[in-house]
Amino acid sequence: MKPTELAPVFFLAVVVILAVCRLVSGLLRRVGQPPVVGEMLAGVVLGPSVLGALLPGVEARLFPAESRPVLYVVGQIGLVAFMFHVGWDFRVDRLRGVARPAALVSAAGVLVPVVLGAVLVAAVGERTGTLAPGVPLVVSALFVGVALAVTAFPMLARIIAEQGLAGTRFGSLALGAGAVDDAVAWVLLAGVFSISGGSAGLVSLAVAGALGLVVVLGVVTRLHGRTVRLAERAAPESLLPVLVGALFLVAWYTDEIGLYAVFGAFCLGLVFPRSERLDHTVETLKPVGTVFLPLFFTYSGLNTDFALLGSGPVLLLTLGCVLVAVAGKFGACWLAARLAGEPGPVALRVGALMNARGLMQLIALNLGLAAGIVTQALFSALVVVAVVTTVMATPLLHWIDRRERARLGPSRAGALAPGVPEGR
């Protein structure tokens, strides 16, 4: 397909994606789900699992093979812009009172799912016929373990923002633990790819590159005052290109070292200087994430085919992955928070938020599929995990709220309810 033929196909695809996202998000909002969950499910609806099964000709015309790389790249732009805003909105000072419990929660949230997921695949994976031929069992087992350990940090952040939880103790604790959790999980994922490729270089590159990023961002922080003064003297229309250039440079760097572009974008947002003019420039970038992030969900949905889960062994593996994911994340994070001294309601809410996989797991799965580590069937099984655990988050939070109100009464439970500042 020529570029002149591809452009109108892409334009129509974007219109359909945005319309379906709006429709699905609107329907799910009525049952208490945040819009981000609707966007993720809309991607599945537009793929072979729903649209391809009902109207295969329509799916093929809307999303020909030549258009999918374009969807991926433009979706990455939305993802990077969104994560930059997550970092920019995040307040590091919120972590000062939760650093110790966040460290314990993140450690448990990585270690337990990795072990349980790897053991599950090592025990039954070969019997299900879902493992990639020629890939060592240890690589498949470790990949699934790490994929189950990933927290959907961008989705967690978006759920916290959309539900008004940013000022709560459990919201701050979950954000801090989720950020560390995902950073560690991506280093482990680089390790899995290095084992698969027979080289330890990827892990060394990820660790050394991350240290280099910390140094550079530290320098950026020390230059805040000078940056603000330069921005005040610059022409307003010149600031957005500079911001986008810096954002894409950091995204490229973190992609190259194996930690993925979203972490570079998030870190740049954390340290980005603030002033009235710079804040306005950052706000002008926000619609980019809103419009283009759904394209990434659609790209993942096009790789998901639930028809591949039709056999008994594959269904059992899918169910096993869901159970291991929930026990290993929700259970482990809840227990770690309790051991760190957090009250029961806070620990339950942290477990519910950390249990969501969503976006980051989809990113990991797409990388595994591209590398030949994951088959289409295993990819689809793990997408079920991503969908189920993410859909669980908001109902779990609401159930915990109702449980606390019934136990303590509205006035006492209000101190831990969403939207109430953590100091109350």
Secondary structure in CASP SS format (residue, H / E / C, confidence):
PFRMAT SS
TARGET T0000
AUTHOR 0000-0000-0000
METHOD secondary structure of the structure
MODEL  1
M C 1.00
K C 1.00
P H 1.00
T H 1.00
E H 1.00
L H 1.00
A H 1.00
P H 1.00
V H 1.00
F H 1.00
F H 1.00
L H 1.00
A H 1.00
V H 1.00
V H 1.00
V H 1.00
I H 1.00
L H 1.00
A H 1.00
V H 1.00
C H 1.00
R H 1.00
L H 1.00
V H 1.00
S H 1.00
G H 1.00
L H 1.00
L H 1.00
R H 1.00
R C 1.00
V C 1.00
G C 1.00
Q C 1.00
P C 1.00
P H 1.00
V H 1.00
V H 1.00
G H 1.00
E H 1.00
M H 1.00
L H 1.00
A H 1.00
G H 1.00
V H 1.00
V H 1.00
L C 1.00
G C 1.00
P C 1.00
S C 1.00
V C 1.00
L H 1.00
G H 1.00
A H 1.00
L H 1.00
L C 1.00
P H 1.00
G H 1.00
V H 1.00
E H 1.00
A H 1.00
R H 1.00
L H 1.00
F C 1.00
P C 1.00
A H 1.00
E H 1.00
S H 1.00
R H 1.00
P H 1.00
V H 1.00
L H 1.00
Y H 1.00
V H 1.00
V H 1.00
G H 1.00
Q H 1.00
I H 1.00
G H 1.00
L H 1.00
V H 1.00
A H 1.00
F H 1.00
M H 1.00
F H 1.00
H H 1.00
V H 1.00
G H 1.00
W H 1.00
D H 1.00
F C 1.00
R C 1.00
V H 1.00
D H 1.00
R H 1.00
L H 1.00
R C 1.00
G C 1.00
V C 1.00
A H 1.00
R H 1.00
P H 1.00
A H 1.00
A H 1.00
L H 1.00
V H 1.00
S H 1.00
A H 1.00
A H 1.00
G H 1.00
V H 1.00
L H 1.00
V H 1.00
P H 1.00
V H 1.00
V H 1.00
L H 1.00
G H 1.00
A H 1.00
V H 1.00
L H 1.00
V H 1.00
A H 1.00
A H 1.00
V H 1.00
G H 1.00
E H 1.00
R H 1.00
T H 1.00
G C 1.00
T C 1.00
L E 1.00
A C 1.00
P C 1.00
G C 1.00
V C 1.00
P C 1.00
L H 1.00
V H 1.00
V H 1.00
S H 1.00
A H 1.00
L H 1.00
F H 1.00
V H 1.00
G H 1.00
V H 1.00
A H 1.00
L H 1.00
A H 1.00
V C 1.00
T C 1.00
A C 1.00
F H 1.00
P H 1.00
M H 1.00
L H 1.00
A H 1.00
R H 1.00
I H 1.00
I H 1.00
A H 1.00
E H 1.00
Q C 1.00
G C 1.00
L C 1.00
A C 1.00
G C 1.00
T C 1.00
R H 1.00
F H 1.00
G H 1.00
S H 1.00
L H 1.00
A H 1.00
L H 1.00
G H 1.00
A H 1.00
G H 1.00
A H 1.00
V H 1.00
D H 1.00
D H 1.00
A H 1.00
V H 1.00
A H 1.00
W H 1.00
V H 1.00
L H 1.00
L H 1.00
A H 1.00
G H 1.00
V H 1.00
F H 1.00
S H 1.00
I H 1.00
S H 1.00
G H 1.00
G C 1.00
S C 1.00
A C 1.00
G H 1.00
L H 1.00
V H 1.00
S H 1.00
L H 1.00
A H 1.00
V H 1.00
A H 1.00
G H 1.00
A H 1.00
L H 1.00
G H 1.00
L H 1.00
V H 1.00
V H 1.00
V H 1.00
L H 1.00
G H 1.00
V H 1.00
V H 1.00
T H 1.00
R H 1.00
L C 1.00
H H 1.00
G H 1.00
R H 1.00
T H 1.00
V H 1.00
R H 1.00
L H 1.00
A H 1.00
E H 1.00
R H 1.00
A C 1.00
A C 1.00
P H 1.00
E H 1.00
S H 1.00
L H 1.00
L H 1.00
P H 1.00
V H 1.00
L H 1.00
V H 1.00
G H 1.00
A H 1.00
L H 1.00
F H 1.00
L H 1.00
V H 1.00
A H 1.00
W H 1.00
Y H 1.00
T H 1.00
D H 1.00
E H 1.00
I C 1.00
G C 1.00
L C 1.00
Y C 1.00
A H 1.00
V H 1.00
F H 1.00
G H 1.00
A H 1.00
F H 1.00
C H 1.00
L H 1.00
G H 1.00
L H 1.00
V H 1.00
F C 1.00
P C 1.00
R C 1.00
S C 1.00
E H 1.00
R H 1.00
L H 1.00
D H 1.00
H H 1.00
T H 1.00
V H 1.00
E H 1.00
T H 1.00
L H 1.00
K H 1.00
P H 1.00
V H 1.00
G H 1.00
T H 1.00
V H 1.00
F H 1.00
L H 1.00
P H 1.00
L H 1.00
F H 1.00
F H 1.00
T H 1.00
Y H 1.00
S H 1.00
G H 1.00
L H 1.00
N C 1.00
T C 1.00
D C 1.00
F H 1.00
A H 1.00
L H 1.00
L H 1.00
G C 1.00
S C 1.00
G H 1.00
P H 1.00
V H 1.00
L H 1.00
L H 1.00
L H 1.00
T H 1.00
L H 1.00
G H 1.00
C H 1.00
V H 1.00
L H 1.00
V H 1.00
A H 1.00
V H 1.00
A H 1.00
G H 1.00
K H 1.00
F H 1.00
G H 1.00
A H 1.00
C H 1.00
W H 1.00
L H 1.00
A H 1.00
A H 1.00
R H 1.00
L H 1.00
A C 1.00
G C 1.00
E C 1.00
P C 1.00
G H 1.00
P H 1.00
V H 1.00
A H 1.00
L H 1.00
R H 1.00
V H 1.00
G H 1.00
A H 1.00
L H 1.00
M H 1.00
N C 1.00
A C 1.00
R C 1.00
G H 1.00
L H 1.00
M H 1.00
Q H 1.00
L H 1.00
I H 1.00
A H 1.00
L H 1.00
N H 1.00
L H 1.00
G H 1.00
L H 1.00
A H 1.00
A H 1.00
G C 1.00
I C 1.00
V E 1.00
T C 1.00
Q H 1.00
A H 1.00
L H 1.00
F H 1.00
S H 1.00
A H 1.00
L H 1.00
V H 1.00
V H 1.00
V H 1.00
A H 1.00
V H 1.00
V H 1.00
T H 1.00
T H 1.00
V H 1.00
M H 1.00
A H 1.00
T H 1.00
P H 1.00
L H 1.00
L H 1.00
H H 1.00
W H 1.00
I H 1.00
D H 1.00
R H 1.00
R H 1.00
E H 1.00
R H 1.00
A H 1.00
R H 1.00
L H 1.00
G C 1.00
P H 1.00
S H 1.00
R H 1.00
A H 1.00
G H 1.00
A H 1.00
L H 1.00
A C 1.00
P C 1.00
G C 1.00
V C 1.00
P C 1.00
E C 1.00
G C 1.00
R C 1.00
END
